[in-house]
């Protein structure tokens, strides 16, 4: 089969869908990768994939510009003539599904990797566009295979009447290469707390900084690392003035974008994600768990699918920096507990979240689309 994978950034394709693309190619399928242009598209081409740049604004809402974007997707689909199209993130799901129907493609797979700004945020802009997004979701998801990363997100959209005419699947995340992300050969002596996330307020950046203040007031030797960059295309990105003030304060080391993800995970003592609104299945926690790290996360959709409180990590309420700091302190002071939770987290990844598990389930969805 010829299969298109369409996402809103080439970074997403490279970091989250590369293992799927490789597995499809290995079984003999032709893979076409589609995204707005960026630095990762050429890397995908260097790996032998067909990558096509397609300009789509992530945050634009001008009707004429958005209609033009749908027309561009439609034109590319006419040229590529895929057997199956697989869309990721809200705009790609909506625009890709509308374009696919217009050119006669009936085998459509849509992944809802998270509910996103329009459905989760409480800003005026989010409240204004929410009814429009839900109406477009109802239209786009009709008679398609819809994949969620957790049951919470599935149930939320189902309650809004969006999925009445869809074939729904739950596949737990994007998968992680458990042969690459492995525990270190020996544990370091320094205590390090790591969070990897885009610098968006809903990721819990503010809460992480406050937790660092509290922990370091009693354990000043602990290093707090935050790997990630602001996202100018997202209205909830941390503003420049706040970020500059945090950097000047120095309780957290802001690392920016890092490619040495394995080394960072193997070096840390505790991995944190303080999301306030929920996730699909957070890749940063999957990679840390595969490295046998103890996890602290908020009790929100996505995080709680991986972090089972007291078994594979510790869960805390969202937006509660006090509880977050207490959980981090508990793990920092108890090496045996860190080891026990980290071992259980690694075992859970191998059983449910490895690339092989996720790829096999995704293939089954493609087969369902082909036979529908």
Residue frames relative to the residue before (quaternion, step in Angstrom):
aa qw qx qy qz dx dy dz
X 1.0000 0.0000 0.0000 0.0000 0.00 0.00 0.00
X 0.3301 -0.6795 0.6075 0.2454 3.54 -1.30 0.42
X 0.0526 -0.8284 0.5551 -0.0523 3.55 -0.56 1.22
X 0.2200 -0.7593 0.6024 0.1100 3.57 -0.93 1.00
X 0.1150 -0.7400 0.6583 0.0758 3.57 -1.04 0.87
X 0.0506 -0.8285 0.5552 -0.0529 3.59 -0.45 1.26
X 0.0678 0.7999 -0.5885 0.0960 3.59 -0.64 1.17
X 0.5986 -0.6173 0.3876 0.3323 3.57 -1.24 0.37
X 0.7685 0.1295 -0.1504 0.6083 3.62 1.28 0.02
X 0.5184 -0.6132 0.4893 0.3404 3.54 -1.19 0.53
X 0.5379 0.6076 -0.3863 0.4385 3.57 1.26 -0.46
X 0.6383 0.5231 -0.3212 0.4645 3.59 0.99 -0.87
X 0.6614 0.5055 -0.3129 0.4573 3.59 0.87 -0.90
X 0.6909 0.4942 -0.2812 0.4465 3.56 0.88 -0.98
X 0.7646 0.4010 -0.2075 0.4599 3.58 0.85 -0.94
X 0.8030 0.3169 -0.1430 0.4840 3.59 0.99 -0.77
X 0.7955 0.3136 -0.1491 0.4966 3.62 1.08 -0.59
X 0.4043 0.7319 -0.4719 0.2798 3.58 1.21 0.09
X 0.6569 0.5037 -0.3277 0.4554 3.60 0.91 -0.81
X 0.6295 0.5151 -0.3341 0.4762 3.60 1.06 -0.71
X 0.6531 0.5129 -0.3173 0.4579 3.58 0.91 -0.89
X 0.6547 0.5053 -0.3139 0.4664 3.58 0.96 -0.83
X 0.6630 0.5064 -0.3125 0.4542 3.58 0.95 -0.85
X 0.6291 0.5211 -0.3315 0.4720 3.59 1.04 -0.74
X 0.6575 0.5017 -0.3083 0.4700 3.57 0.93 -0.87
X 0.6534 0.5329 -0.3132 0.4370 3.58 0.99 -0.82
X 0.7130 0.4223 -0.2725 0.4890 3.60 1.07 -0.62
X 0.6617 -0.5635 0.2822 0.4061 3.58 1.31 0.21
X 0.4986 0.6461 -0.4401 0.3746 3.59 1.24 0.13
X 0.3857 -0.6655 0.5781 0.2723 3.56 -1.27 0.45
X 0.1495 -0.8153 0.5582 0.0368 3.57 -0.69 1.13
X 0.0700 -0.7589 0.6468 0.0279 3.56 -0.99 0.94
X 0.1814 -0.7903 0.5813 0.0670 3.57 -0.73 1.13
X 0.0775 -0.8179 0.5689 -0.0374 3.54 -0.79 1.08
X 0.2539 0.7455 -0.5846 0.1949 3.59 -0.89 0.99
X 0.6148 -0.4692 0.4370 0.4592 3.58 -1.26 0.02
X 0.6016 -0.5964 0.3847 0.3666 3.60 -1.11 0.56
X 0.1617 0.7663 -0.6089 0.1259 3.54 -1.21 0.67
X 0.7229 -0.4657 0.2957 0.4160 3.55 -1.28 -0.02
X 0.6671 0.5236 -0.3177 0.4241 3.62 1.13 -0.44
X 0.5168 0.6513 -0.4203 0.3635 3.60 1.16 -0.38
X 0.6716 0.4791 -0.3113 0.4718 3.62 0.83 -0.86
X 0.6079 0.5415 -0.3602 0.4555 3.59 1.08 -0.61
X 0.6367 0.5199 -0.3270 0.4662 3.57 1.02 -0.77
X 0.6393 0.5142 -0.3248 0.4705 3.56 1.02 -0.76
X 0.6336 0.5355 -0.3296 0.4508 3.58 1.00 -0.79
X 0.6702 0.4754 -0.2894 0.4909 3.57 1.19 -0.52
X 0.6264 -0.5956 0.3124 0.3941 3.56 1.28 0.20
X 0.5425 0.6147 -0.4107 0.3988 3.59 1.24 0.19
X 0.4217 -0.6387 0.5678 0.3029 3.52 -1.24 0.45
X 0.0163 0.7854 -0.6163 0.0545 3.57 -0.57 1.19
X 0.1251 -0.7969 0.5899 0.0357 3.55 -0.83 1.04
X 0.3224 -0.7449 0.5467 0.2056 3.63 -0.72 1.00
X 0.0178 0.7942 -0.6048 0.0566 3.55 -0.92 0.93
X 0.3160 -0.7813 0.5021 0.1940 3.64 -0.25 1.19
X 0.1555 0.7386 -0.6421 0.1338 3.56 -0.83 1.11
X 0.3582 -0.7334 0.5346 0.2193 3.59 -0.69 1.04
X 0.4234 -0.7267 0.4837 0.2425 3.56 -0.84 0.99
X 0.8145 0.2575 -0.1088 0.5084 3.59 0.99 -0.78
X 0.4696 0.7010 -0.4361 0.3129 3.61 1.25 -0.06
X 0.1116 -0.8021 0.5845 0.0510 3.57 -1.10 0.72
X 0.3764 0.7127 -0.5036 0.3111 3.60 1.24 0.31
X 0.4678 -0.7258 0.4167 0.2840 3.62 -0.50 1.13
X 0.6759 0.4923 -0.3148 0.4491 3.60 0.88 -0.86
X 0.6580 0.5037 -0.3103 0.4659 3.59 0.97 -0.83
X 0.6729 0.4914 -0.3024 0.4628 3.57 0.98 -0.80
X 0.6168 0.5232 -0.3444 0.4766 3.59 1.06 -0.67
X 0.6311 0.5252 -0.3290 0.4666 3.57 1.03 -0.77
X 0.6258 0.5339 -0.3360 0.4587 3.59 1.05 -0.73
X 0.6383 0.5123 -0.3286 0.4714 3.59 0.98 -0.81
X 0.6380 0.5259 -0.3265 0.4580 3.59 1.00 -0.80
X 0.6367 0.5204 -0.3357 0.4595 3.60 1.03 -0.71
X 0.6327 0.5090 -0.3315 0.4804 3.58 1.01 -0.76
X 0.6414 0.5376 -0.3158 0.4470 3.55 0.96 -0.90
X 0.6647 0.5054 -0.3077 0.4562 3.58 0.90 -0.91
X 0.6637 0.4956 -0.3154 0.4630 3.57 0.95 -0.82
X 0.6422 0.5153 -0.3282 0.4630 3.59 1.00 -0.77
X 0.6161 0.5281 -0.3505 0.4677 3.60 1.05 -0.65
X 0.6758 0.4931 -0.2878 0.4662 3.56 1.02 -0.81
X 0.7259 0.4463 -0.2477 0.4611 3.61 0.85 -0.97
X 0.1029 -0.8328 0.5301 0.1215 3.60 1.05 -0.82
X 0.0950 0.8337 -0.5368 0.0877 3.62 0.65 1.09
X 0.4909 -0.6244 0.5181 0.3174 3.53 -1.31 0.38
X 0.7839 0.0740 -0.0057 0.6164 3.57 1.07 -0.83
X 0.1141 -0.7594 0.6340 0.0917 3.58 -1.08 0.75
X 0.1047 -0.7845 0.6107 0.0254 3.55 -0.99 0.91
X 0.1263 -0.8264 0.5487 0.0041 3.56 -0.53 1.27
X 0.1281 -0.7792 0.6119 0.0445 3.56 -1.12 0.82
X 0.8093 0.2096 -0.2269 0.4996 3.57 -1.11 0.88
X 0.7131 -0.5468 0.2404 0.3672 3.52 -1.14 0.85
X 0.7195 0.4483 -0.2900 0.4441 3.60 0.62 -1.04
X 0.6565 0.5080 -0.3225 0.4548 3.58 0.94 -0.81
X 0.6130 0.5431 -0.3409 0.4617 3.58 1.07 -0.74
X 0.7213 0.4449 -0.2582 0.4638 3.57 0.78 -1.03
X 0.7223 0.4396 -0.2627 0.4649 3.57 0.71 -1.06
X 0.6601 0.5187 -0.3108 0.4456 3.58 0.95 -0.86
X 0.6641 0.5027 -0.3105 0.4582 3.58 0.97 -0.83
X 0.6518 0.5046 -0.3192 0.4677 3.58 0.96 -0.85
X 0.6705 0.4949 -0.3015 0.4633 3.58 0.93 -0.87
X 0.6404 0.5404 -0.3297 0.4349 3.57 0.95 -0.87
X 0.6635 0.5003 -0.3156 0.4582 3.58 0.90 -0.84
X 0.6510 0.5366 -0.3230 0.4289 3.58 0.96 -0.81
X 0.7422 0.3628 -0.2304 0.5142 3.61 1.09 -0.59
X 0.6206 -0.6125 0.3239 0.3672 3.58 1.25 0.29
X 0.4450 0.6566 -0.4863 0.3666 3.61 1.17 0.40
X 0.1543 -0.8257 0.5404 0.0491 3.57 -0.66 1.09
X 0.6554 0.4838 -0.3147 0.4872 3.60 1.21 -0.37
X 0.1326 0.8152 -0.5327 0.1847 3.53 0.13 1.39
X 0.0748 -0.7664 0.6379 0.0135 3.55 -0.93 1.03
X 0.0704 -0.8047 0.5895 0.0028 3.58 -0.82 1.02
X 0.1642 -0.7861 0.5911 0.0761 3.57 -0.76 1.07
X 0.1721 -0.7440 0.6396 0.0885 3.54 -0.84 1.06
X 0.1414 -0.8539 0.4993 0.0394 3.56 0.02 1.34
X 0.7600 -0.0984 0.0533 0.6403 3.56 1.34 -0.07
X 0.5611 -0.6365 0.4039 0.3420 3.59 -1.13 0.44
X 0.3715 -0.8050 0.4190 0.1958 3.57 1.22 -0.26
X 0.7732 -0.3967 0.2696 0.4148 3.49 -1.45 0.20
X 0.6888 0.5234 -0.3064 0.3971 3.60 0.75 -1.02
X 0.7641 0.3694 -0.1930 0.4925 3.59 1.02 -0.77
X 0.7486 0.4108 -0.2230 0.4702 3.60 1.13 -0.46
X 0.6651 0.5274 -0.3227 0.4188 3.59 0.96 -0.80
X 0.3323 -0.7487 0.5441 0.1815 3.56 -1.24 0.51
X 0.3853 0.7157 -0.4952 0.3069 3.58 1.15 0.52
X 0.6679 -0.4906 0.3698 0.4202 3.56 -1.30 0.31
X 0.6409 0.5277 -0.3292 0.4499 3.59 0.95 -0.86
X 0.6660 0.5023 -0.3104 0.4559 3.59 0.89 -0.90
X 0.6702 0.4982 -0.3084 0.4556 3.59 0.91 -0.88
X 0.6540 0.5233 -0.3204 0.4424 3.57 1.06 -0.70
X 0.7577 0.3868 -0.2229 0.4760 3.58 0.88 -0.87
X 0.4722 0.7096 -0.4350 0.2904 3.62 1.20 -0.30
X 0.6750 0.4781 -0.3316 0.4538 3.68 0.75 -0.83
X 0.6334 0.5257 -0.3323 0.4604 3.57 1.06 -0.75
X 0.6544 0.5136 -0.3137 0.4579 3.59 0.94 -0.92
X 0.6612 0.5024 -0.3153 0.4593 3.59 0.92 -0.85
X 0.6443 0.5100 -0.3257 0.4677 3.60 0.97 -0.79
X 0.6703 0.4817 -0.3003 0.4780 3.58 0.97 -0.82
X 0.5955 0.5483 -0.3582 0.4653 3.58 1.08 -0.66
X 0.6459 0.5229 -0.3297 0.4479 3.60 0.87 -0.91
X 0.6768 0.4810 -0.2865 0.4779 3.56 0.98 -0.84
X 0.7117 0.4837 -0.2719 0.4308 3.58 0.81 -1.00
X 0.7398 0.4479 -0.2397 0.4411 3.59 0.88 -0.93
X 0.4529 0.7031 -0.4463 0.3184 3.59 1.24 -0.21
X 0.8618 0.0204 -0.0565 0.5036 3.58 -0.89 1.04
X 0.5588 0.5516 -0.4291 0.4465 3.58 1.01 0.79
X 0.5051 -0.5790 0.5314 0.3567 3.54 -1.37 0.20
X 0.0898 -0.8182 0.5679 0.0043 3.60 -0.55 1.16
X 0.1413 -0.8048 0.5759 0.0258 3.54 -0.71 1.15
X 0.1017 -0.7665 0.6329 0.0412 3.56 -0.90 1.02
X 0.4419 -0.6891 0.5049 0.2738 3.56 -1.20 0.53
X 0.7948 0.0589 -0.0727 0.5997 3.59 1.22 -0.24
X 0.6170 -0.5894 0.3868 0.3499 3.53 -1.20 0.55
X 0.5678 0.6051 -0.3906 0.3986 3.61 1.10 -0.56
X 0.6845 0.4709 -0.2901 0.4749 3.58 0.86 -0.93
X 0.6059 0.5482 -0.3480 0.4596 3.57 1.04 -0.76
X 0.7037 0.4774 -0.2752 0.4485 3.58 0.79 -1.01
X 0.6096 0.5561 -0.3510 0.4428 3.59 1.09 -0.68
X 0.7133 0.4261 -0.2655 0.4891 3.59 0.83 -0.92
X 0.6031 0.5524 -0.3628 0.4467 3.58 1.06 -0.64
X 0.6559 0.5219 -0.3107 0.4482 3.58 1.00 -0.83
X 0.6828 0.4575 -0.2784 0.4969 3.58 1.20 -0.46
X 0.5435 -0.6747 0.3668 0.3390 3.57 1.29 0.26
X 0.4134 0.7459 -0.4384 0.2838 3.54 1.25 0.37
X 0.7711 0.4173 -0.1771 0.4470 3.59 1.06 -0.75
X 0.3110 0.8082 -0.4706 0.1694 3.59 1.23 0.16
X 0.7927 0.2566 -0.1283 0.5379 3.60 1.04 -0.71
X 0.5372 0.6115 -0.4003 0.4210 3.57 1.14 0.66
X 0.3719 -0.6521 0.6027 0.2708 3.52 -1.35 0.37
X 0.1459 -0.8561 0.4954 0.0182 3.55 -0.32 1.28
X 0.0538 -0.7766 0.6277 -0.0030 3.55 -1.07 0.90
X 0.1819 -0.7355 0.6347 0.1522 3.58 -1.24 0.46
X 0.0253 0.7683 -0.6363 0.0652 3.56 -0.68 1.18
X 0.4060 -0.7856 0.4214 0.2011 3.55 -0.48 1.24
X 0.8678 -0.1277 0.0215 0.4797 3.54 0.10 1.34
X 0.6562 -0.5149 0.4016 0.3781 3.50 -1.41 -0.21
X 0.5079 -0.6356 0.4307 0.3906 3.57 1.24 -0.24
X 0.1399 -0.7635 0.6251 0.0819 3.53 -1.32 0.38
X 0.4581 -0.6762 0.5081 0.2735 3.55 -1.05 0.79
X 0.1728 -0.8376 0.5130 0.0731 3.56 0.01 1.30
X 0.5867 0.5341 -0.3867 0.4700 3.60 1.27 -0.01
X 0.6799 0.4400 -0.2773 0.5170 3.58 1.26 -0.41
X 0.7262 0.3389 -0.2127 0.5590 3.56 0.91 -0.92
X 0.1469 0.7939 -0.5581 0.1913 3.54 -0.10 1.37
X 0.6149 -0.5516 0.3996 0.3974 3.61 -1.19 0.41
X 0.5560 -0.5931 0.4522 0.3670 3.59 -1.17 0.46
X 0.5904 -0.5816 0.4223 0.3671 3.55 -1.19 0.45
X 0.7869 0.0148 -0.0186 0.6167 3.57 1.16 -0.53
X 0.4695 -0.6831 0.4884 0.2728 3.53 -1.16 0.63
X 0.4659 -0.6814 0.4946 0.2720 3.57 -1.03 0.82
X 0.5338 -0.6423 0.4582 0.3043 3.53 -1.27 0.37
X 0.6681 0.5017 -0.3131 0.4515 3.61 1.08 -0.62
X 0.3959 -0.7036 0.5405 0.2369 3.56 -1.05 0.79
X 0.0151 0.8058 -0.5854 0.0882 3.56 -0.67 1.20
X 0.1429 -0.7625 0.6275 0.0666 3.56 -0.96 0.96
X 0.1034 -0.8284 0.5504 -0.0111 3.56 -0.65 1.16
X 0.0176 0.7436 -0.6681 -0.0218 3.53 -1.11 0.78
X 0.1054 -0.7789 0.6175 0.0303 3.55 -0.94 0.99
X 0.3285 0.7263 -0.5348 0.2803 3.56 -0.53 1.20
X 0.5535 -0.5315 0.5001 0.4013 3.51 -1.28 0.34
X 0.4814 -0.6841 0.4664 0.2877 3.57 -1.04 0.73
X 0.2519 0.7320 -0.5665 0.2825 3.50 0.36 1.41
X 0.5643 -0.6203 0.4172 0.3504 3.58 -0.95 0.78
X 0.6702 0.4973 -0.3313 0.4402 3.68 0.90 -0.72
X 0.5730 0.5657 -0.3953 0.4420 3.61 1.21 -0.16
X 0.5218 -0.6599 0.4045 0.3586 3.60 1.26 -0.11
X 0.2325 0.7994 -0.5244 0.1789 3.58 1.13 0.58
X 0.6560 0.5139 -0.3147 0.4546 3.59 0.90 -0.91
X 0.6716 0.4987 -0.2979 0.4600 3.58 0.94 -0.89
X 0.6268 0.5350 -0.3321 0.4589 3.58 1.07 -0.73
X 0.6527 0.5044 -0.3177 0.4675 3.58 0.95 -0.83
X 0.6644 0.4926 -0.3075 0.4704 3.59 0.94 -0.84
X 0.6284 0.5185 -0.3379 0.4713 3.60 1.03 -0.74
X 0.6204 0.5370 -0.3400 0.4594 3.59 1.03 -0.74
X 0.6189 0.5409 -0.3425 0.4551 3.59 0.99 -0.81
X 0.6980 0.4868 -0.2774 0.4460 3.55 0.85 -1.01
X 0.6751 0.4921 -0.3063 0.4564 3.57 0.86 -0.93
X 0.7193 0.4617 -0.2643 0.4468 3.57 0.82 -0.96
X 0.5310 0.6057 -0.4208 0.4173 3.59 1.23 -0.17
X 0.7554 0.3076 -0.1883 0.5470 3.59 1.20 -0.50
X 0.7698 0.1815 -0.1121 0.6016 3.59 1.22 -0.49
X 0.0888 -0.8652 0.4909 0.0503 3.60 0.49 1.17
X 0.5999 0.5898 -0.3613 0.4020 3.59 1.20 -0.33
X 0.5563 0.6231 -0.3913 0.3864 3.61 1.21 -0.34
X 0.2723 -0.7442 0.5894 0.1568 3.58 -0.99 0.89
X 0.1445 -0.7549 0.6350 0.0776 3.56 -1.02 0.89
X 0.0846 -0.8088 0.5819 -0.0094 3.56 -0.65 1.19
X 0.0487 -0.7763 0.6277 0.0315 3.56 -1.03 0.80
X 0.1064 -0.8071 0.5807 0.0071 3.55 -0.47 1.26
X 0.5436 0.5821 -0.4565 0.3967 3.56 -0.62 1.15
X 0.3257 -0.7436 0.5579 0.1723 3.54 -1.28 0.40
X 0.5866 -0.5149 0.4601 0.4231 3.58 -1.24 0.22
X 0.2675 -0.7462 0.5895 0.1549 3.55 -1.26 0.47
X 0.2652 -0.8151 0.4905 0.1569 3.61 0.04 1.25
X 0.6455 0.5354 -0.3226 0.4388 3.59 1.16 -0.49
X 0.6731 0.4563 -0.2881 0.5057 3.58 1.28 -0.10
X 0.4484 -0.7239 0.4500 0.2693 3.62 -0.69 0.99
X 0.6994 0.4492 -0.2730 0.4843 3.61 1.21 -0.28
X 0.3281 0.7484 -0.5036 0.2803 3.57 1.20 0.49
X 0.5594 -0.5929 0.4596 0.3526 3.57 -1.11 0.70
X 0.4205 -0.7235 0.4895 0.2451 3.57 -0.82 0.99
X 0.6624 -0.5622 0.3427 0.3574 3.54 -1.22 0.67
X 0.6559 0.5247 -0.3267 0.4334 3.60 0.94 -0.82
X 0.6604 0.4961 -0.3089 0.4715 3.58 0.94 -0.85
X 0.6538 0.5129 -0.3179 0.4565 3.56 0.93 -0.86
X 0.6437 0.5181 -0.3241 0.4606 3.59 0.97 -0.80
X 0.6489 0.5110 -0.3212 0.4633 3.60 0.99 -0.79
X 0.6509 0.5085 -0.3208 0.4634 3.59 0.96 -0.80
X 0.6453 0.5166 -0.3229 0.4609 3.56 0.96 -0.83
X 0.6606 0.5062 -0.3075 0.4612 3.58 0.98 -0.84
X 0.6211 0.5547 -0.3404 0.4367 3.59 1.07 -0.71
X 0.2824 -0.8426 0.4239 0.1748 3.56 1.09 -0.73
X 0.4696 0.6715 -0.4740 0.3224 3.63 1.14 0.16
X 0.7431 0.2399 -0.1551 0.6051 3.59 1.26 -0.46
X 0.3083 -0.7207 0.5895 0.1952 3.56 -1.04 0.81
X 0.1983 -0.7850 0.5799 0.0905 3.57 -0.53 1.21
X 0.2245 -0.8396 0.4897 0.0699 3.55 -0.40 1.31
X 0.3823 -0.7038 0.5050 0.3218 3.59 1.18 -0.44
X 0.7382 -0.3484 0.2886 0.5004 3.56 -1.22 -0.42
X 0.0395 -0.8019 0.5961 -0.0067 3.56 -0.88 0.96
X 0.3021 -0.7499 0.5632 0.1711 3.54 -1.07 0.79
X 0.6355 0.5332 -0.3294 0.4509 3.61 1.24 -0.32
X 0.0256 0.8588 -0.5094 0.0478 3.54 0.86 1.06
X 0.6318 0.5355 -0.3387 0.4464 3.58 0.95 -0.82
X 0.6798 0.4953 -0.2969 0.4521 3.59 0.81 -0.98
X 0.6395 0.5234 -0.3311 0.4554 3.59 0.96 -0.80
X 0.6798 0.4848 -0.2931 0.4658 3.58 0.91 -0.88
X 0.6734 0.4925 -0.3055 0.4589 3.57 0.95 -0.78
X 0.6651 0.5127 -0.2956 0.4554 3.58 1.17 -0.56
X 0.6689 0.5422 -0.3193 0.3958 3.59 0.99 -0.73
X 0.4417 -0.6690 0.5365 0.2637 3.53 -1.33 0.42
X 0.7859 0.0745 0.0081 0.6138 3.56 1.07 -0.86
X 0.1801 -0.7638 0.6112 0.1032 3.58 -1.02 0.84
X 0.1419 -0.8194 0.5554 0.0004 3.55 -0.84 1.07
X 0.0711 0.7243 -0.6848 -0.0382 3.52 -1.31 0.50
X 0.1591 -0.8394 0.5191 0.0251 3.55 -0.49 1.27
X 0.1043 0.8473 -0.5140 0.0834 3.59 1.13 0.65
X 0.2937 -0.7807 0.5310 0.1493 3.56 -0.96 0.91
X 0.7736 0.3636 -0.1790 0.4872 3.60 1.17 -0.45
X 0.6276 -0.5314 0.3638 0.4375 3.59 1.12 -0.34
X 0.2496 -0.7596 0.5943 0.0870 3.50 -1.31 0.52
X 0.5470 -0.4811 0.5025 0.4657 3.51 -1.37 -0.30
X 0.6052 -0.3412 0.2847 0.6605 3.51 0.24 -1.41
X 0.3634 -0.7908 0.4354 0.2301 3.62 -0.24 1.19
X 0.4393 -0.7241 0.4768 0.2351 3.53 -0.70 1.17
X 0.6215 0.5598 -0.3588 0.4142 3.60 0.97 -0.76
X 0.6764 0.4684 -0.2997 0.4830 3.60 0.98 -0.76
X 0.6024 0.5524 -0.3612 0.4489 3.60 1.06 -0.66
X 0.6814 0.4840 -0.2942 0.4636 3.58 0.88 -0.93
X 0.6483 0.5033 -0.3192 0.4739 3.58 1.01 -0.76
X 0.6472 0.5160 -0.3221 0.4595 3.57 0.96 -0.83
X 0.6362 0.5247 -0.3301 0.4593 3.58 0.98 -0.81
X 0.6837 0.4499 -0.2705 0.5070 3.59 1.19 -0.58
X 0.4942 -0.6982 0.3947 0.3353 3.58 1.32 0.31
X 0.3598 0.7230 -0.5074 0.3007 3.55 1.00 0.83
X 0.4807 -0.6180 0.5320 0.3226 3.56 -1.19 0.56
X 0.2405 -0.8069 0.5332 0.0830 3.58 -0.90 0.98
X 0.0513 -0.7299 0.6783 0.0681 3.52 -1.26 0.64
X 0.1136 0.7947 -0.5848 0.1165 3.57 -0.73 1.05
X 0.5444 -0.6037 0.4731 0.3396 3.51 -1.30 0.31
X 0.5032 -0.6611 0.4784 0.2843 3.54 -1.18 0.67
X 0.3479 0.7042 -0.5221 0.3325 3.54 0.41 1.34
X 0.6858 -0.4642 0.3338 0.4504 3.61 -1.19 0.31
X 0.7514 0.3473 -0.2873 0.4820 3.55 -1.03 0.82
X 0.7121 0.4185 -0.2564 0.5020 3.58 0.68 -1.06
X 0.7242 0.4532 -0.2648 0.4472 3.57 0.84 -0.94
X 0.5330 0.5969 -0.4213 0.4267 3.59 1.24 -0.07
X 0.7352 0.3707 -0.2072 0.5284 3.57 1.18 -0.58
X 0.7494 0.3427 -0.1893 0.5339 3.55 0.95 -0.90
X 0.0909 -0.7736 0.6271 0.0010 3.53 -0.42 1.31
X 0.4499 -0.7479 0.4092 0.2659 3.55 -0.38 1.26
X 0.8337 0.1624 -0.1641 0.5016 3.52 -0.79 1.12
X 0.7047 0.4211 -0.2653 0.5056 3.58 1.28 -0.10
X 0.8076 0.0948 -0.0481 0.5800 3.60 0.77 -1.00
X 0.7943 -0.0690 0.0434 0.6021 3.58 1.27 0.02
X 0.4803 -0.6307 0.5138 0.3281 3.55 -1.31 -0.32
X 0.2210 -0.7649 0.5954 0.1076 3.55 -0.98 0.92
X 0.0673 -0.7807 0.6206 0.0271 3.55 -1.08 0.80
X 0.6002 -0.5537 0.4067 0.4097 3.60 -1.15 0.38
X 0.5134 -0.6265 0.4710 0.3495 3.62 -1.07 0.57
X 0.8247 0.2375 -0.1913 0.4763 3.55 -1.27 0.53
X 0.5972 0.5386 -0.3593 0.4734 3.61 1.15 0.56
X 0.1711 -0.8277 0.5280 0.0828 3.56 0.12 1.28
X 0.5853 0.5745 -0.3740 0.4329 3.60 1.14 -0.51
X 0.6803 0.4656 -0.2842 0.4895 3.58 0.87 -0.94
X 0.6189 0.5455 -0.3404 0.4511 3.57 1.06 -0.76
X 0.6820 0.4812 -0.2959 0.4646 3.59 0.86 -0.90
X 0.6357 0.5304 -0.3341 0.4506 3.60 1.01 -0.74
X 0.6548 0.4999 -0.3159 0.4707 3.59 0.97 -0.81
X 0.6429 0.5112 -0.3254 0.4685 3.59 0.97 -0.82
X 0.6527 0.5154 -0.3121 0.4593 3.58 0.92 -0.90
X 0.6254 0.5506 -0.3412 0.4351 3.57 0.96 -0.84
X 0.7011 0.4549 -0.2719 0.4771 3.57 0.92 -0.88
X 0.6373 0.5389 -0.3371 0.4357 3.58 0.96 -0.79
X 0.7222 0.4477 -0.2352 0.4718 3.57 1.06 -0.76
X 0.7506 0.3396 -0.1764 0.5387 3.62 1.25 -0.24
X 0.2160 -0.8166 0.5257 0.1007 3.57 0.05 1.30
X 0.6332 0.5370 -0.3399 0.4417 3.59 1.01 -0.74
X 0.6458 0.5035 -0.3178 0.4780 3.59 1.00 -0.80
X 0.6216 0.5327 -0.3416 0.4616 3.59 0.98 -0.80
X 0.6764 0.4979 -0.2998 0.4525 3.57 0.87 -0.91
X 0.6664 0.5086 -0.3101 0.4483 3.60 0.92 -0.88
X 0.6860 0.4708 -0.2910 0.4724 3.59 0.86 -0.91
X 0.6484 0.5289 -0.3215 0.4433 3.58 0.99 -0.80
X 0.6391 0.5208 -0.3229 0.4648 3.58 1.00 -0.80
X 0.6711 0.4876 -0.3002 0.4710 3.59 0.92 -0.87
X 0.6282 0.5333 -0.3388 0.4540 3.59 1.04 -0.72
X 0.6365 0.5201 -0.3193 0.4715 3.59 0.98 -0.83
X 0.6614 0.5078 -0.3103 0.4564 3.60 0.89 -0.88
X 0.6473 0.5140 -0.3246 0.4599 3.60 1.00 -0.78
X 0.6175 0.5373 -0.3402 0.4629 3.60 1.01 -0.77
X 0.6727 0.4993 -0.3018 0.4550 3.59 0.86 -0.92
X 0.6996 0.4851 -0.2711 0.4492 3.59 1.01 -0.79
X 0.8505 0.2091 -0.0446 0.4806 3.60 0.88 -0.94
X 0.8131 0.3446 -0.1203 0.4535 3.58 1.00 -0.76
X 0.4247 0.7107 -0.4761 0.2964 3.62 1.17 0.17
X 0.6759 -0.4803 0.3665 0.4221 3.57 -1.26 0.37
X 0.6547 0.5321 -0.3237 0.4283 3.57 0.90 -0.91
X 0.6528 0.5110 -0.3178 0.4602 3.60 0.95 -0.85
X 0.7104 0.4681 -0.2661 0.4532 3.57 0.79 -1.05
X 0.6477 0.5226 -0.3253 0.4489 3.60 0.96 -0.83
X 0.6478 0.5261 -0.3218 0.4472 3.58 0.93 -0.84
X 0.6666 0.4882 -0.2991 0.4773 3.57 0.98 -0.81
X 0.6400 0.5191 -0.3261 0.4632 3.59 1.05 -0.72
X 0.6097 0.5396 -0.3480 0.4647 3.58 1.02 -0.73
X 0.6381 0.5309 -0.3291 0.4501 3.58 0.99 -0.79
X 0.6320 0.5156 -0.3329 0.4731 3.60 1.06 -0.67
X 0.6297 0.5192 -0.3336 0.4718 3.61 1.00 -0.78
X 0.6489 0.5089 -0.3189 0.4672 3.56 0.97 -0.82
X 0.6336 0.5195 -0.3294 0.4693 3.58 1.05 -0.76
X 0.6413 0.5150 -0.3231 0.4681 3.58 1.02 -0.77
X 0.6716 0.5089 -0.2985 0.4482 3.57 0.95 -0.88
X 0.7392 0.4093 -0.2214 0.4869 3.59 1.10 -0.66
X 0.4748 0.6939 -0.4373 0.3191 3.57 1.28 -0.09
